[in-house]
Amino acid sequence: MTTLLQKGIYIIPEAARLTRVSPRRIRRWLRGYEFKVKQGRHHSPAVWPSQLPPLDHTVALGFLDLLEVRCVDAFISAGVSWKTLRQAHNRARTLVGHSHPFCTHRFVTDGHAIFVELREKNAEVALWDMRDLQRVFERIIRPFLKNVEFDRERIPQRWWPGGKNRLVALDPRRSFGQPIIFRDGVPTQVLARSVKANDSVEEVARWFELSPASVRAAVKFEQQLAA
């Protein structure tokens, strides 16, 4: 149970709220979907396996799933075709050795092809074009991972949605991965709802023994999610 709780837990509406990706897309990516073809119906499988088993027959996401959704959406928004993306994900799982390769801080994109970053024996970093595995010697900016912290294995361990100089973070080892005021561990939803009910930042700050700045940061974060 401890291991499960340290993965973060999100149902699809929560994941959609945090990533700004539609519930329908998230569901299709994690469950697969069917569509009509001339011969009948074709089933398109899930792009990757969820970290968590279904909760009451409902799709549940872990922290890595949440970030993988962000990365997949970033690739699509950058103009990468769905066919290229799916093929790249399949190959990347083998190359990177991880079920969630896009969020392992080894991927970048130029809007047309997907590249995987590998470290050569001479310690030089090279980029491989996932379509034909030809080497590409240039670096591409990773805007969709800039606010994510990684461990020594380059696996995501924390996400700062507003930037690393802000107060709000998501950490799968704390509060089930929900957004919190990181220093104090209080969920932003709890603080924002308390302010809405009480209409006083200072009073809520006293209740939770926080600074007013922390409470304001929580309220601002929740307002931005709702916008």
C-alpha positions as CSV (number, residue, x, y, z in Angstrom):
1,M,0.0,0.0,0.0
2,T,2.8,2.4,0.8
3,T,4.3,2.0,-2.6
4,L,0.9,2.6,-4.2
5,L,0.4,5.8,-2.2
6,Q,3.8,7.1,-3.2
7,K,2.8,7.0,-6.9
8,G,0.2,9.7,-6.6
9,I,-3.5,9.0,-7.3
10,Y,-5.7,11.0,-9.8
11,I,-9.0,10.2,-11.4
12,I,-9.5,11.5,-15.0
13,P,-11.3,14.7,-14.1
14,E,-8.5,15.6,-11.7
15,A,-5.9,14.8,-14.3
16,A,-7.7,16.9,-16.9
17,R,-7.9,19.8,-14.4
18,L,-4.2,19.7,-13.7
19,T,-3.0,19.1,-17.2
20,R,-5.6,21.1,-19.2
21,V,-6.0,18.0,-21.5
22,S,-9.6,16.9,-22.1
23,P,-10.9,13.9,-20.2
24,R,-11.8,12.3,-23.5
25,R,-8.2,12.4,-24.7
26,I,-6.8,11.1,-21.5
27,R,-9.3,8.2,-21.4
28,R,-8.5,7.3,-25.0
29,W,-4.7,7.4,-24.4
30,L,-4.9,5.2,-21.3
31,R,-7.7,2.8,-22.3
32,G,-7.5,2.7,-26.1
33,Y,-10.5,3.2,-28.3
34,E,-12.5,1.6,-31.2
35,F,-13.3,3.1,-34.5
36,K,-15.1,2.0,-37.7
37,V,-13.1,0.6,-40.7
38,K,-14.3,-1.0,-43.9
39,Q,-14.0,-4.4,-42.4
40,G,-15.9,-3.6,-39.3
41,R,-14.3,-2.0,-36.2
42,H,-10.7,-1.6,-35.2
43,H,-9.4,-1.3,-31.7
44,S,-6.5,1.1,-31.0
45,P,-4.7,0.0,-27.8
46,A,-3.6,2.3,-25.0
47,V,-0.5,4.3,-25.7
48,W,1.0,3.2,-22.3
49,P,-0.1,1.2,-19.3
50,S,-1.3,3.2,-16.3
51,Q,0.8,3.1,-13.1
52,L,-2.4,2.2,-11.2
53,P,-5.1,-0.4,-11.5
54,P,-8.7,0.9,-12.0
55,L,-10.4,2.4,-9.0
56,D,-14.0,1.1,-8.8
57,H,-13.8,0.3,-12.5
58,T,-12.6,3.8,-13.2
59,V,-9.3,4.7,-14.9
60,A,-6.8,6.0,-12.3
61,L,-3.6,7.8,-13.1
62,G,-0.3,8.0,-11.2
63,F,2.1,10.9,-11.1
64,L,4.1,9.6,-14.0
65,D,0.9,9.1,-16.0
66,L,0.0,12.7,-15.3
67,L,3.3,13.9,-16.7
68,E,3.2,11.5,-19.6
69,V,-0.2,13.1,-20.6
70,R,1.5,16.5,-20.5
71,C,4.3,15.3,-22.8
72,V,2.0,13.6,-25.3
73,D,-0.1,16.7,-25.5
74,A,3.0,18.9,-25.9
75,F,4.2,16.7,-28.8
76,I,0.8,16.8,-30.5
77,S,0.5,20.6,-30.0
78,A,4.0,20.9,-31.6
79,G,2.7,19.3,-34.7
80,V,3.9,15.7,-34.3
81,S,1.5,13.3,-36.0
82,W,-0.4,10.8,-34.0
83,K,1.1,7.9,-36.0
84,T,4.7,9.2,-35.4
85,L,4.0,9.7,-31.8
86,R,2.6,6.2,-31.2
87,Q,5.4,4.5,-33.1
88,A,8.0,6.6,-31.2
89,H,6.4,5.7,-27.8
90,N,6.5,2.0,-28.6
91,R,10.2,2.2,-29.6
92,A,11.1,4.5,-26.8
93,R,9.9,2.1,-24.1
94,T,12.6,-0.4,-25.3
95,L,15.3,2.2,-25.8
96,V,14.8,4.1,-22.6
97,G,13.8,1.0,-20.6
98,H,10.8,2.7,-19.0
99,S,7.0,2.4,-19.4
100,H,6.7,6.2,-19.4
101,P,9.6,7.2,-21.6
102,F,8.4,10.7,-22.7
103,C,8.6,12.1,-19.1
104,T,12.1,10.7,-18.4
105,H,13.8,13.9,-19.4
106,R,15.3,12.2,-22.5
107,F,12.9,13.5,-25.1
108,V,12.8,16.6,-27.2
109,T,10.9,17.7,-30.4
110,D,11.3,19.9,-33.4
111,G,7.6,19.7,-34.2
112,H,7.9,17.1,-36.9
113,A,9.9,14.1,-35.5
114,I,10.5,12.9,-32.0
115,F,14.0,12.4,-30.6
116,V,15.4,10.4,-27.7
117,E,18.5,11.5,-25.8
118,L,21.1,8.8,-25.2
119,R,24.4,9.0,-23.5
120,E,27.2,7.5,-25.5
121,K,30.1,5.5,-24.1
122,N,32.4,8.5,-24.4
123,A,29.9,10.4,-22.2
124,E,28.7,12.7,-25.1
125,V,25.0,13.2,-25.4
126,A,23.5,12.4,-28.8
127,L,20.0,12.7,-30.1
128,W,18.4,9.9,-32.1
129,D,15.6,10.4,-34.6
130,M,12.9,7.9,-33.5
131,R,11.6,7.5,-37.1
132,D,14.7,6.0,-38.5
133,L,17.1,6.1,-35.5
134,Q,19.6,8.3,-37.3
135,R,21.8,10.4,-35.1
136,V,21.0,14.1,-34.9
137,F,23.6,16.4,-33.3
138,E,21.7,19.3,-31.9
139,R,19.8,20.2,-28.8
140,I,16.1,21.0,-28.8
141,I,14.5,23.0,-26.0
142,R,12.2,21.0,-23.7
143,P,9.5,23.6,-22.7
144,F,7.1,20.9,-21.5
145,L,9.5,19.6,-18.9
146,K,11.2,22.8,-17.7
147,N,9.4,22.8,-14.3
148,V,9.9,19.2,-13.4
149,E,12.5,17.9,-11.0
150,F,14.2,14.6,-11.7
151,D,16.1,12.1,-9.6
152,R,19.5,10.6,-10.4
153,E,17.9,8.1,-12.7
154,R,16.3,11.0,-14.6
155,I,12.8,9.9,-13.5
156,P,10.4,12.8,-12.5
157,Q,10.0,13.2,-8.8
158,R,8.3,16.6,-8.5
159,W,6.4,19.1,-10.6
160,W,6.3,22.8,-10.0
161,P,3.4,24.0,-12.2
162,G,4.1,27.7,-11.9
163,G,7.9,27.3,-11.9
164,K,10.5,26.2,-9.5
165,N,10.6,29.6,-7.8
166,R,7.0,29.3,-6.8
167,L,5.4,27.8,-3.7
168,V,3.1,25.2,-5.2
169,A,4.3,21.7,-6.2
170,L,3.0,18.2,-6.9
171,D,5.0,15.4,-5.3
172,P,3.7,11.8,-5.5
173,R,5.1,11.1,-2.0
174,R,3.0,13.8,-0.4
175,S,-0.8,14.2,-0.1
176,F,-1.4,11.6,-2.8
177,G,0.3,13.8,-5.4
178,Q,-2.2,16.6,-5.1
179,P,-1.0,20.3,-5.4
180,I,0.3,21.5,-2.1
181,I,2.2,24.4,-0.6
182,F,5.3,22.5,-0.7
183,R,7.1,23.8,2.4
184,D,4.1,23.1,4.6
185,G,2.3,20.3,2.8
186,V,-1.2,21.8,2.8
187,P,-3.3,21.1,-0.3
188,T,-4.0,24.2,-2.4
189,Q,-7.7,23.1,-2.8
190,V,-8.2,23.1,1.0
191,L,-6.7,26.6,1.4
192,A,-8.6,28.0,-1.6
193,R,-11.9,26.6,-0.4
194,S,-11.3,27.9,3.2
195,V,-10.7,31.4,1.8
196,K,-13.8,31.2,-0.3
197,A,-15.9,30.2,2.7
198,N,-14.3,32.6,5.1
199,D,-13.3,35.4,2.8
200,S,-10.2,36.2,4.7
201,V,-6.7,35.2,3.7
202,E,-5.2,36.3,7.0
203,E,-7.7,34.2,9.0
204,V,-7.1,31.1,7.0
205,A,-3.3,31.7,7.3
206,R,-3.8,31.7,11.1
207,W,-5.9,28.5,11.1
208,F,-3.2,26.5,9.2
209,E,-0.2,28.4,10.7
210,L,0.9,29.5,7.3
211,S,2.1,32.8,5.9
212,P,-0.5,34.9,4.1
213,A,1.7,34.7,1.0
214,S,1.4,30.9,1.0
215,V,-2.4,31.1,1.2
216,R,-2.5,33.7,-1.6
217,A,-0.3,31.4,-3.7
218,A,-2.8,28.5,-3.2
219,V,-5.8,30.7,-4.1
220,K,-4.0,32.0,-7.2
221,F,-3.0,28.5,-8.4
222,E,-6.6,27.2,-8.0
223,Q,-8.0,30.3,-9.8
224,Q,-5.6,29.7,-12.7
225,L,-6.7,26.1,-12.9
226,A,-10.4,27.1,-13.0
227,A,-9.8,29.8,-15.7
